[in-house]
Amino acid sequence: MMNSKIKRVLIFTFTIFLFGLIFIYIGLRVWIWTDANKYAEKASLQFKTDKTEALLILLDSEEYTLKEKNKAIWALGVLKEKKALLKLELLYTGEECQHDSAICQYELRKAIHKIEGSLRGPLQARN
C-alpha cells in the first residue's frame, strides 16, 4: 500500500517537473524570438523596408556600433532569414573574434548554421 502511494507521488512529481521544463523551454524560445523580431522591426521602421533588408542595411552602415551589428546578425539567425545567408557568409572569415574591431565571427557562424539548418530541413540538418 505504501509502495503504491510513493510510486504515484513520484510519477506525479516527475510529470509536473517535466511539464515545467517544457513550459520554461517554450517560454524561452518565444522570448528570444520576440526579442529578435522586435530588433528587426525597429530596423525596418528606421530604414522603411522589410526586416531582413533593414538588418542587412544596418550591417553595412558605418553609423552603427559593432554591438548593434552583432545583434542584427543574431536576429537574422534567430529569425532564420534565408535572404541574409549570402551576406553573412561573405562576412564570415572563420578567424578568431576581435570584438573591439570586427563583427563577432562566433555569432556569424551560429547565425549561418541556424539558417542553413532551416534550409536543409530537420533530417539533413542532423548529418
PyMOL commands that set and color helices and strands:
alter all, ss='L'
color gray80, all
select helices_A, chain A and resi 2-47+51-60+66-78+82-91+105-120+122-125
alter helices_A, ss='H'
color red, helices_A
deselect
rebuild
show_as cartoon
